[in-house]
Amino acid sequence: MRDLKYLFAYSIPLSTFLSIYFLGVYSYGAVFYAFLVIPVLEVFISNPSRVYSEEEKSSRLSNILFDIMLFGNLPIVFGLLGYGFYVISSGNLTTPETVGIVLSLGILLATNGINVAHELGHRKTKIEQTMSKVLLMPCLYMHFYLEHNFGHHKNVATPEDPATSKYNQAVYFFWFTSVIKQYKNAWKIQMHILKTENSSFLSVKNEMLFYILFQGLYLSTLFYFLGVEAIYFGVAVGVLSFLFLETINYIEHYGLQRNKTESGRYERVQTKHSWNSNHIIGRIVLYELTRHSDHHFKASKKYQVLEHKDESPQLPFGYPTSILLTLVPPLWFRLMNSRIPKEMIPSV
């Protein structure tokens, strides 16, 4: 029964549904829940640092319940997107209600769309990888699959990784550089794969072309059923979702660097190269994404066996509170710069 706590990850979809259903001030329900209720709960609830035994790990990895809870996000996310866009396109909403629903859907896609896609994208089966890409489609960020798995995990905590935020870099500038450079990197990775496999640009193996095609078909479907305004809202929700993602990227590796060895290569990725957060509500809602140090130490590790690492740099707050703090760069720098390992702080 203890494992059923991950059903709490559906609390964001539930708050999104209530936002769309009740409207009015309640249209901001998911926003209030994510950035007010969860941070308050994290202040009062203890954060256990339990280490799993080998038997427990084996049991959790063989328990299909964890996968079912993950897979359930596909129909939920697309069902709520359809419901939300239908209500918006009805034309009976006030501007504040429309904004509230768009924000709520953006949060939904960031947490139960991109985040679940991230977990599935690290799986080895084709069907799980395909599910990952499908969830990334309404986020307009399908290239994330390529860049994250073949770029970010290789280059994390180095200047070569656009998804690693630099010391004293404001989040707003990071959004700009990370979004553009990750897209460029995805194309470089794709072209390298095509060259390695001796395939042409127009080959069916060029996934980047399919990403453009399917994202275009997604927006075209919105237009066909709900009209031209639905495209604008679809783009707005998608952009919001990947900006939430990039803000989380910003938090996860802020100011951390890998050193070069005598051979000129970077040291291997260790738990000290990602910020860890053991705040339990954020952990469950995000399928243990906040135990990011362990994830980068071994990317193939499934969410249900990720563990807290005491030796990792620790975030003082959970992800929702940290996201809000990044929006005020001087406050974020004052809070975080002193927590960065001294050997990683660039010399002036």
N, C-alpha and C positions, 0 to 999 in steps of 0.2 A: 504493500500500500504506500510505503514511503516514496517509491519511485513515481507515483502518480502526481507528485508535486509539479512535474513538468507540464501537466495540464494547465498550470497557471500561466504558461506561455500563451494560452489562448485568451488571456485577459485583455490583451491589446485588441484583438479582433472583436471581442465582446464590447469593449468600450467604443470601438469604431461603429459597430452596429447600432448601439444606443445613440451615438452622435447623429447618425443618419435618420434614425427612426423618430426621435423626439424633437430634433431641430431646435430652434430658438437658441438660448444660451447653451443648451445641451449639445449643440453641434460641435462645441469645443471639448467634448467629453474626453476624447482620447488624448488631447493636449494636456488637459488638467490632470488626467490620470498618470500620464508618462512623466510629466515634469513637476508635479506637485505631490500627488498621492504616493508614488513610488519613492521619491527622495525622502519624504517624511517617514514612511515605513522603514526605510533602510537605517534611519537614525536610531530607531527603537528595537530593531530585531538584531539579535546576535549573529555573528558570521562564523559558522563552524569551519574548521580547517582539517576535516577528516581525511585520512589517507586510506585508500582502498587496499585491502589485501589482494593477493593474486587470485584467490578463489572468488572474491567479490567482483574483481574485474572480469574474470571469465564468465561469471554469471550474468553480469550486466551486458556484456558484449553479445551473449547468446540470447538475450531476452528481446524478442521481436517487438515488444511493446514500445521500446524507445524509438524504433524506426516508424512504427505506426503513428505515434504522436507527431513525428516530424513530417511524414507524408500527408497527414491531415491538413496541413497548411495550404496545399495547392487548391483544393476546392473552396476552402474558406476564403483565401485571398482573392481568387477570381470571382467568387460569388459576391463578396462585399464590394469589389470594384464595380461590378455590373450594377449592383443595387445603388451604390453611391452615384455613379455617373447617370443612371436613369433618373434619380431624384433631382440631381442638379439640372439635367436637361429638360425637366418638366417645366421650368421657367417660373415656378411659383415661390422661389426662395428669395429672401432678402440678400443683399451683398454680404453682410456679416455671416449669415448662415452658409452661404456658398464658400466663403473663406474658411469657415470652421470645418466643413466637410472635406475640403481640399487638404487642409492641414492634417486632419485625422487620417485620411487615406494615405498621405505621404508618410506618416508615422507607421501605419500598418505595413506599407511596402518596405520600409526600412527594417522593421523588426521581424515580421513574419514572411517577408519576401526576400530581400537581399540577404539577411542574416541566415535564413534557412537555406537559401541557395548557396551561401558560402560553405555551410556544413556539408551539403550534398555534393558540392563541387569537388570536395576532397575524397569522396568515395571512389571505389574502383570499378563499380558496375556501370555499364552504359546507360541503363535506365535511370539510375540515380543522377548521373551527370546530365542526362537530358532533362530531368526534372529541375535541376539547378538552373539550366539555361532558360527553361520555360518561366520560372519564377523571376528571372532577371529581365525578361522581355518587357513587362509593363513598367519596369524601372528605367527602360531605355539604356541599359548598362550591361548588355550581354557580353561585351568584350572583357568585362571584369573576370569572367571565367578563365580566359587565356592569361591575362596580365597578372592576376592574383596568383594563380597556380604555378606559372612558369617564369614570372618576373619578380613579384613581391617577395615570395618565400625564398628566392635565391638571393635577392639584393637587399633585403630588409636591413635597416640600420646602417645603410651606406649612402653616399651621395648619388649612387646610381638608381636609387629607389625613390620615385616621386611620391609614393604613399607613406614615406617616413618624413615627418615634420621636423624641421630644423630648430635648433635652439634660438629662442626669441623670434620665431616666425609666427606672425599673426594668422589665425585660422582663415580669415577672409582671403589673404594672399595664397594660403595653402590650397584652398578650394580651386583657385584659378590654375595654379601650377600642376596640382595633382590630377585634376580632371583632364587637362589637355595632354600632359605627358604620359599618363597611363594609356590614353587612347592611342597615342603615337607608338608607345611601347608594344601595345597589343598587335598593331600592324607589323612591327619589326619581328615580334615573336612568330606571327603567322607566316610572314615571308621566309623566315629561317626554316620553319617546319616544311613549307612547300619546297624550298630548295633542297633540304635534306632528303625529302621523299621524291625528288625529281618530278614535281608536279607543277603545272602552269598556274598562273594567276587566276584563270577562269575555271580551275579544277573544282570538282565537287568537294575537294578536301579544304577549300578555302572557307573556313568557318566565318571569317569576318564578313564576307559577302552575304552569307546566310543570316547573320545577325542583323545586317541592314535590311534585308528582305523581310524577315519576320517582324521586326519592330515597325517597319512600314505597313505590313499587313495588319498588325495590331491597331495602329492609329487609323488605318482605312476602315477597319471593322467598326470602330467607334463612330466614324463619320457616317458609315452606311446606316447604322441603326439609330444613331442619336443626333446626327447633324454636325455641322462644322464646329460649333462651340465645344462639342465633346472632345475634339482634337486638342483645343487649347487647354482644357482641363486635364486631359490625359498627359500632355507634355508637362504641365505644372506639377502634377502629382509625381510624375517620374523624376523630374529635376529635384523636387523636394526630397524624394527618397534617396537619391544618390548623394545629395549634399549632407544628409544625415549620416550616410555611410562614410563620406569623406571626413566628417567631423569626428567620427569614431576612429577612423584611421589616424587622424591627427592626435587623438588622445592616446592611442595604443602604443605609439613609439616616439612621442615627443622628446626631442633632444637626445635620444639614445644613439650611440654609435658603436660600430664594430671596429676594432683596431686591425691594422695590417700586420701580418707576420713578416719574418725576415725574407721569406720567399716572394713577398710583394702581394700575396693573396690575403683576403680578409679572413680573420678567424672564423671558425664555425659558429653558427647561430647558437646562442646560449639563452638560458632563462632570464639573464640580466638585460637582454636586448628588447624586452617588451614590458610595458607596465601591466601589473597584475591588480585585479580588483576582486575581492572576495565577498563583496556585499551581496547577500543571498537573493534578494528580490530581483536585482538586475541579472544575476547569474541565471536564475530559472527562466525569466522572461526572454532572455537572449540565448537560451540553450548553452550556457556555460561559456559564451564568447568572452566574458570578462576574465576568465582564467587564461588570458591570452599568452602568457609566458610559456605555459605548458603546451599550448597549441603550436606555437612556433618552434618549440624544442622538438616536437614530433608531430608534424602536420597531419599525419594519417590517423591520429588518435581520435576516436569518436567522442562526441560531446559528453556522453554519460560516464566516461572514465577520466576526464580531465581533472587535474588536481591543483590545489593551491600551492604556490611555491614561495616559501618564506624568504628565500634568497633574492627574489626578484624585486625590482623597485615597485613600491606599492602606491596606488592612487589613494588619496585621502578620502575620496568620495566615490560613489557608484557612477555609472555611465551617465544617467540622466542629469545629475547635478553637475558632473564634469562638463557635459555639453553646454549647459547654461553658462558655466564659468568661462569657457573658451570664447564666448561671445563678447567678453570684456577683456581683451588681451592684457592690459596692465595687471589686472587682478589675477589672471591665469599665470602670467610670468612670475608674479610675486609669490604665488602659492607653490608653483611647481619647480622653479629653477633651483631652489635650494635642495630639492629632493633628487635631482639628477646626480648620478655618481660623479665625483670630482674629476676623475680621469677622462670623462666623456665631454666635459665642458670645453668648448673651443677656446684656445688662447686668443686674447685680444691683441 
